[in-house]
Amino acid sequence: MEDLFVVIGLGNPGTKYDNTRHNVGFDTIDRLSKKHNIAVTKVKHKAVIGDGTIEGARVILVKPQTFMNLSGESVREIMEWYKIPVENIIIVYDDIDLPVGKLRVRPKGSAGTHNGMRSVIYQIQSDDFPRIRIGVDKPPQGWDLANFVLSKFSPDERKNVEEAIENAVGAVETIIKSGVDNAMNRFNTK
């Protein structure tokens, strides 16, 4: 069987969440979908998904529609349906512990403070999959975390985030083509 990868961007469904900090995962999936001509329009497994090819491998692009805190339900259904090993799942999500626009690729690890990732790890009972974290910065003094991650970027931040999303696309392609170590070497330094 050819290699199958599932690339999941975490975010919240609905236009009011477009371009918010919490939706950089969705933004990355949109960019991959455009670049590789994969229509992400099928609704199944509590997600919007698209099926196509990236770097010669079959890839399913996924935007869970459960709202962030239940993202894992969708991920679990997809894993069970496609019967793929956990290391062929790549998850892209926002990270408040990184400055805006900074990218971190990791082969595995805990959820940290991210509820979407917590849900994924809980549902699939593993944290052994590659992930790409996009920095969205910490909330300013006095800001509620939930309000902060649902806020939009300033124009300056948006520039950095666009670059990070571009790099996240490159990191996904690199993981598929030549593995997570290569992606870490290329993208964790930026």
N, C-alpha and C positions, 0 to 999 in steps of 0.2 A: 504494500500500500504506500502511496506517495505520502510525503510528510504533510501533516495538517497542523496549522497553527491557528489559535484563536486569539485575536487581539481585542481586548476589552477596555474601553475608555469609561471611567466612572464619571457620573454627573447626575443631574436632576432633569427629568423630562419637563417640557413646557417652555414656551418662549420667554416667560419672565425670568428664566434662569440662564438664558443665552448670554455668553460673554462674562459670566460671573467667575470668580476665583475657583469655585467648586466644580466648574464645568470644563476645565482645560482638558480633561480626559476625552470628553465628547468632541471638543474642538480638534483634538489630535486624530480621532477617528474620521471626522469630516474631511480633514486634510488628506489622510491616507486614501479615503474613498474617492476624492477628486483626482489625486495624483495617479492612482492605479485604476481609475475608471471602474470602481466597484460600487454599484448602487446599494446603499444601506436603507432598504425600504421594506423588507419582509418583517412582519410582526410575528414572532414566536419566541417561546422560552422567556416570556416576560421581558422581551427586549426587541429592539429594531436591529435586524442583522443584514449583512450582505456577504456574498460568497464570491471569491475571485482568486487571483493569483498575484503574489508579490515575490520577487526574486526566485521565480520558478517553483515556489511551493503553493499549495492550496491554502488559502487564508479565509477565515470567517471574521469579519469585523462586527463588533457588538457594542451597542449602547443600551445598557439595561434601562428599563422604564419603570422600575419599582420604587424610585426615589432612593437616594444614596444609602440610607441606613439598612436597606434590604437588598442591596446589590448582589449579595451572595446567593440569593435564591435563584436568580437568573443564571449566574455562573455555574451553579451546581447542575441545573437542568441541562445546560449546554454541554458540560463535561460528560454527563450521563448519556445524553443523546448521541454525541459524536464519539464517545468512548476514547477520549484522548488522554495521554499521560499529562499529569499536572505540569511537567516542565515545558509543555508546548503551549501553555497559556501565558500571554504577556498582558500585564495590566498596567494601564497608564492612569495616573491620578495626581491630584494636587497635593502639595506638602507645605504646611505653614512653617515648618522648621528650616526651610531653605529660602534664601532671598529670591525676590521676583526674577524669574527667567533662568534660574540655575537648574541644571538637570542632574539627576542621579539615577544611574542604572545599577540594579542589584540582582543577583541571581536568586535570592530568597530573603526571608527575614520577617520580623513581626509587623503588626499593623501600625505600631506607633499610636498616634492620637487619632488616626483616621477611621471614622465609623464605617465607611463603605468597605475599607479593607478588612476591618474587624469582622464584618458580616461575611465577606468572602472566605476568610480563613476559617471561621466558625462553620460555615456551610460545607466547605469541601474538606475540612479537617486536615489541612495541610498549608504550610506557608513556603512550600518548596518550588515556587514558580518565579520566573523573572518579572521584575516590575520596573517601571520608569516613572520617577517622581518629578513633577514640575513644580519648582518653587513659586509660592504665591505670597510669601512673607507672613510675619506674625501680625496679629491685630494690634493697632496702636493702643496705648494706654487707655483703659476705660471702655474699650469696645468689647461687646459681647462676641464670642467666637462664632456663634451661629450666624449672627448678622454680618460679621466680617467676611466669612467664606461665601456668603450669598451676595456680596457687594461686587460691583464692577471695578475694573482696573482704571487707574488714571491714564490719560493718553501716553505719558512717558512709560508707565509700567507696561501698557499694552504693547509698545514696541518690543520691549524685552521678552514679553510673553509670546509674541508672534515668533520671535527667533527661537525661543525654547520649544514651541510646538513644532517648528521646522526641524529642530534637532531631535525631538522625540520621534518624528517620522523617520529620520535617518537612523535612530537607534533601533526602532522596530525592524527596519529593513536589514540592519546589520545583524541583529539577533537571529533573524530568519536565515540570512545568508551564511553567517560564519560564527554564530554563537554569542552568548552573553559576555564572555570575557573580552572579545574584540569590541563589543559595543561599550563596555566599561572603559576600556583603554581610550577609545575615541571620544566619548562624550562626557565622561566624568571630570575631564580636565577643564572644560570650557567654563 
